[in-house]
Amino acid sequence: MVKLTGWDEVRVSSNKIFFEELRRMKKNRLMALMLTGAMLLSMTACGKDPSELVYLKDFKPDKYVTLGDYTGLPTTIAAPEVTDDDIDTAIMNSGLSDDCKVPVGDRDVVEVGDLANIDFVGTMDGEEFEGGSGAGYDLLIGSGSFVPGFEEGVVDMKVGETKDIALTFPENYYEEMAGKDVVFAVTVNSISTYDREKAREELEQSAQETYNSQVAAELIDTLKQSSTIKDAPSGMVDRMNQTLISNVTAQAGAYGMDAGAFVAAVYGGTADNYEETLRTYSQDVANQYMILAAIAEKENITVTDEEVTEDIRASLGADATDDEVASMMESIDEEAYREYLLTMKVCDFLVENAVTAEK
């Protein structure tokens, strides 16, 4: 996986960005749904009739791609392994989902190593101070994530108990609070812990998804070199470019950046020519789609209407009603979402058929 180390240092190839985005979308199907919906809205907003949009289904991939060998391709990336240290780190950094939490049993007293769900209100000179309160907060006792003395004060508290914990902020704390005396009124709501086997399974799944995206990116690099590719149709590039512009604009806003600076940092180029950079990237992504579509055609890999519906249902949650699923189906670009699912299927096929190269 590409690790972003700073906006001014990030330079990654388009296929790695592409597969990292797909991996994130696979972990969050709802995000994929919203992106396809945003694409449909953005195309409509810029004067494009949705019926005029161009998709993979409108072309024969073999007219644009002559594939090289795509099965048994070598990968230099080692299969992932989750260690006990990885589990410890994830626990200490709160890097696990709620699915890994389990009750501590009949015990109702907080111990070091427990995950205490607490409400707390901090006061200084009898007045609440900014950032000093929280509700339903899961605090790992012993993690050292709160001000010194806080976690020690929670040890031995019982579920349902409320207690005042008097503390003094360290002298090296930020200026407004450094050395100040405060009191936290803390209530313990529940006590749980992390199930290490569940944690291992979750970390292994995440590591496997990262591995798959890395291998898929590497294999696409190989395929791009061994295959003959004619640029994907401009209509398809237009659609992907408009989607990308909408997505980049939203991401840039989230970071408080303008689109040009964001694109220069993440995709390369300069802020002044960011539209050209995105167009080039969109062309490359469209070409990758054509490669994957060509493999799908040869291997008879398809996405059924039922698979689209069930994936949307899964994104909304097990309790989603038929009406909610139907409403989501109406709000998205279903064909673009079908392409996304097809792409994921082909990526899985490539990874499953790859071989680890000897070093």
Secondary structure, DSSP 8 states (H G I E B T S, - for coil): ------TTT----HHHHHHHHHHHHHH-HHHHHHHHHHHHHHHHHTT--GGG---GGGS-GGGTEE----SS-EE--------HHHHHHHHHTT-S-GGGEEE-TT--B--TT-EEEEEEEEEETTEEEEEEEEEEEEEETTS--SSTTHHHHHTT-BTT-EEEEEEE--TTS-TTTTT-EEEEEEEEEEEEEE-HHHHHHHHHHHHHHHHHHHHHHHHHHHHHHHSEE----HHHHHHHHHHHHHHHHHHHHHTT--HHHHHHHHT-S-GGGHHHHHHHHHHHHHHHHHHHHHHHHHHT----HHHHHHHHHHHH-TT--HHHHHHHHHHS-HHHHHHHHHHHHHHHHHHHT-EE---
